Amino acid sequence: MLKSKTILILVLVISLVMGMLSFGIAAERQFVAIATGGTGGTYYPLGGALAQMLSNNVEGLIVTAQSGNASVANCNLISRGQIETAFSQANTTYWCYTATGILVGTEPITNLRGIASLYPETIHIVATKASGIKTIEDLKGKKVGVGAPNSGTAADAEIILNAHGISFGDIKADFLSFNEVAQRLIDGQIDAGFTTAGFPTSSIINIATKRDIILVPMSAEKINQLVEAIPYYGATVIPGGLYKGVDEDVPALATPALWLCDAKLSPTIVYKMTKALWEHRDILEKVHSQGKNITLETALDGIGIPLHPGAELYYKEVGLIK
């Protein structure tokens, strides 16, 4: 009888200790989310891969990726404390932080902090051949998908159209996500659409397999004009052969994709995430071809907002910052 009581007491003690240990382990876990973009763009697959890679390589950290409207919308999520980290275009990030550019008159989002510059995002202007569109000026009066509401794509569309003397009022503008643009072009419900994403982007691959398309080029004059006027834009080309039926290189604008976070996020966590990004970046290359452009050498390119202290510490350790 005494022996049975002793065993029972030992079992209870062991259960209590294990429970306390389990609670301690659970209490040490940190949960962080990354706001990405629509499922038809580049943010979404890379964000999912980054979340998994961080969860696997930073002890006690659980990271999830969430789809969304990207850029301006993502910066607003950080502003409201609704998300810890996010992807956003460099140009719209700067405008959000300073309340300048197309965001003049809004409240500056001063709690945005940079973690890393990732890869170039290219502005695609895709049209069906049946639409007869060959130039940006031809978009006037046409049905055009201009990006999701509060997205970087919508900002890019407005800027490019305005540079050609066209406003949203001069076109039949639809605020659509990448996948919505793709489906409506395939169904013949719109004539053209804007998509800002690292190429090749799945939504445009999808369109090109089902409809004859063109990528509308920008003139060298307009590209140079916008590069000089607006920080964080750069000239690029979309290589011929990347999308079915588009055999020639297409001149275009690009802007870096940034990984941002809330200024309140723990410096220790941000340091560990930054370190894991650059020590395991090869994983991202396996998910999307833009992964090869995510390099430590360009980690600070186009970041027009303050770095988070945790990220800054890592870059000082590796000699990118003196």
Secondary structure, 3 states (H helix, E strand, C coil): CHHHHHHHHHHHHHHHHHHHHHHHHHHHCEEEEEECCCCCCCHHHHHHHHHHHHHHHCCCEEEEEECCCCCHHHHHHHHCCCCCEEEEEHHHHHHHHHCCHHHCCCCCCCCEEEEEEEEEEEEEEEEEHHHCCCCHHHHCCCEEECCCCCCHHHHHHHHHHHHCCCCHHHCEEECCCHHHHHHHHHHCCCCEEEEEECCCCHHHHHHHHHCCEEECCCCHHHHHHHHHHCCCCEEEEECCCCECCECCCEEEEEEEEEEEEECCCCHHHHHHHHHHHHHCCHHHHCCCHHHHHCCHHHCCCCCCCCECHHHHHHHHHCCCCC
